[in-house]
Every structure is written in structure tokens, then in C-alpha cells.
Amino acid sequence: MKLWRVPLDAGHVKVTRGIVHVIEDRCKGCGYCIEYCPTHILGFSKHYNKKGYHPPQILNPDGCVHCRYCEIICPEFAIYSVEAPKPDTQPEE
Amino acid sequence: MESAKKGKTQSKQPPRHPLDDWLRTDRMPHIWCPGCGIGTAFSACLSAMAATGLPKENFVMVSGIGCSARGAGYANVDSYHTTHGRAIPFATGLKLANPDLNVVVFSGDGDLFAIGGNHFIHAARRNVDLTVVCVNNYNYGMTGGQVAATTPHLAKTTTTPRGNPENPFNIPLLAFAAGAAYVARWTMLHARDLMDSIEEALKKPGFSFIEVLSPCPINYGRRNKEKALDTLHIYQEQTIIKNGAHPAELEGRQDGKIVLGKFWDVAKPSCNELYEKTCRPDFGKDHAA
């Protein structure tokens, strides 16, 4: 995520991370998830799905913040994100 | 090692959407056109039903005829796909027969306000404990984009090629005037607000009404030079949220903006409650809720 200044509480605020999953054969290529992704990590793929639409592909998998807006706005139940496992297993204070 | 194992099993299993439990997945993909907003409104409705924490057996989804009304066929709860305009009478019957059910009416503007207009106003007057979600796409989408009771003035449709000469219904005002206990309006872009609103309405006793503005890119948008994403940009830029605004002020646009929000929320005795009190004061007191 691009920030125009480092927030004062950046040290102790944890940004959630997510993994985006696409159920390609349900997609009808409306592009809502691509347009409204707050971190702009999605784009149309070059290949076709079973019905002849271009499903979204994840251009920058590390950029997902697990806001789940793609899941909420998708009219086709074709995209969702799950929370990524924490990279470090050490307990944080 | 555990995470690596997880990754492996994830890639092997077919992906499963969080709402798949509430969907009849064998019927997916649904019939709605690419860019149609009904799917989003339907998804918000299912999420709200899931968020209440009640079991699926407690819900019934009823719908009439039309694009939006196909929703009942995709929900993995008991559902009725009824005759045109008659979703609310069926739902009223269900609610009176089994007051423990949580009855959701999911239908379109043509079904609820044109052919079913009379049923709507009388259910609101009686304050039947229903949650009515009306997807408003400004036209009769399923039959080819004819002018509807909600088509804005001067908008072009199949049957009004020079623009609609009539004024549309102000639906929240109609619901408010007829006696609904809860009135709100959102667009499908405001999906989180919509979800919260539907959840609130499901928990509320009495007649709750939520209007959802939704793009119809194929039949309405094409004739009015609005692509699906253009309509979403209108929802983003030309709407304003005014909770508690009087429904009479919602006609057309206010200062060029479409007004959204929760407009009316009052506690009123519901139809079942009044009936039990008036007609069966000594019987079935446990059903009086």
C-alpha cells in the first residue's frame, strides 16, 4: 500500500493480509472487483473461462489487505479472500 | 511445515466461496447479466441473513416474477417463487401461519410496486412482520427494458424512445406513508451499509422496507448511455447519505444528489401482535411476540 506519510502509529498497528481466490468459471467479467479494489491488485487476465469471459487475475498478491470488498461487490459469488497466515509466529506485545 | 501442508490442501480442493452454504451452488452461475447489480444485492441479503446467527431453518425467502425475483431460486433456504406481484400475500400467509419464521421478500420494483403495489401498501399498513428488499433497476429488465413505475422522468426505455414523460414513484415515501416501521435506501455499491441495514431489518419486528438501487447495463444502461461501471461511478459520486431524512424530500435528486440512508425506524405493534391482542386475548399468549 502506498502512503503519503508514515502514520504515527505505524509501529504497532497490524495491517491484515489476505489471499484472494477466484472461482474462474463463475466470473462474467464485469470488472467491479478490479475497479473497486482499494489497493488495485487485480486486473483482467488474458485467458478465457468456460463461458468465454476474462476472469480477474491477481497482479500483486502481497498487496491484499483482506478488506473483502471484492467478495462483497462481486455479483457472481466468484471472488473472495481469506486471511493470510501471519508471517512471523512470535507472539507480539 | 503446517502452513506448507495447508497450502497443498488448498490448491487441491475446489475453491469454496464463504456464502456457498447459503447458495444452491448447483444452479450457479446465475442468469443475471454481466454487470447486473442484483447479484450484489442478493449477496448482501444472504450475508445479512448469515450475520444474524440464526439457523437457515428460520428463514424463508419469497419472491414474485422478474429478474430480481429469480433470487429465491438461488437461496439455499426454504423459498417460494410466486406469481407476479403476489410475493407479499404469500409471505403474509407464511408469517401468520408460523410467526416464528423470519420471512424475507426479495423482489424487484416492477413486481412490488407496479403489479403488486396494492399488496405492498396493505402489508405496510397492517405492519406485517416482513423484511422487504426491493431491487430497483428503473425498468422491466426481464421483458426487454420497458418503462416501469420507477423509471426517472425523461429516461429512455424500449417503450419511451423520446424519454419517459411521466414522473416515477418515490418508493421510500410510499412505504413511509403506508405505515412501514423501517424504511431505508442504499445502492448496491454501498454493500456494507446495505448488509448492516438488512441485518437490522431482519431483527426488527414489523414491516421493514429497503430499496436497493442497482444497475441494469443491458436494458436500461444501453439506452441511456450508461455502462455498468458508469452507473457505479454515479452511485459513488452523485449520492449523499442522510440518515433520518424525511422521505418526502427524496423525490428526484437533492442538489443533484441521490439521497441514501435509513430514513425511518419506529417501534410499532406488528400485525400478529395486534391480532392476538384483539381477537384472541386469552389464547396463544406465547405467540404474541
Interface residues (C-beta under 8 A of the other chain):
Chain A: H21 V22 I23 D25 R26 K28 G29 C30 G31 Y32 E35 Y36 K51 Y53 Y69 E71 I72 I73 C74 P75 E76 F77 A78 Y80 P85
Chain B: S3 K6 P15 H17 P18 L19 D20 L23 M28 P29 H30 W32 C33 P34 G35 C36 G37 I38 G39 T40 F42 S43 A44 S47 M188 L189 A191 R192 M195 A228 L229 L232
